[in-house]
Amino acid sequence: MIENVKFKKVTNQFQDKLRKDVSRIKKSTKLLIPADKTRNMYEIDTQLHEKLLRQHITKNYQTTSMAPVNRINAEARTIAEKLGIDNRMESMATKQAFITLKDHKDNFENNLPCRLINPAKSETGLISKAILDRINNAIRIATNVNQWRNTSSVTEWFKNIQDKEKYTFISFDIVEFYPSITRSLLEKALTMAKDHTTSPTKTYKS
């Protein structure tokens, strides 16, 4: 048994800084917005945040009713029942969209470029992703195309290049990736894929 317990005050610069940061955040009247590709956080006025969010939502989306949402949920339920995974899937949740700041862009301070994140998505997207992953893998093998899917594969490819001084990099920036994928473009891509693989007619339980 311990008869006497004594405590002493221990100072820690890191914890002191955390306490100060937490106190400052609680007192702040501004919103904290995360950066897109870094761990930075930025304070933004509420009015400016609402303006940026509205601009990016109305850029690619239109106002609608709950009818399309109900139709998507009904179709997702039918697909889930056919695959036998309806007990593991939920209906599409109505979540608020948000933005991240692209602080890696030029003239970031004056332009404030943003990325719109829409978390309201149907879980059937996971099924589509699994199917497309198999199709893409078959196409990569058939065409011998070097498609990078992560940073490590790029660095490994770069290390294996001989006589690097003879080559040149082409730098480009994709402004909007998913919004640029139209139905017509997707159909053309699937038509091209048929030359190298067959699209599965059914998906088995996972």
Salt bridges, closest charged atoms under 4 A:
ASP16 OD1 - ARG19 NH2 2.32
ASP21 OD2 - LYS17 NZ 3.02
ASP36 OD1 - ARG115 NE 2.68
GLU43 OE2 - ARG24 NH1 3.35
ASP45 OD1 - LYS30 NZ 3.92
GLU50 OE2 - HIS49 ND1 3.66
GLU81 OE2 - ARG77 NE 3.17
ASP133 OD2 - LYS129 NZ 2.95
ASP163 OD2 - LYS166 NZ 3.85
ASP173 OD2 - LYS105 NZ 2.42
GLU176 OE2 - LYS59 NZ 2.82
GLU187 OE2 - ARG183 NE 3.26
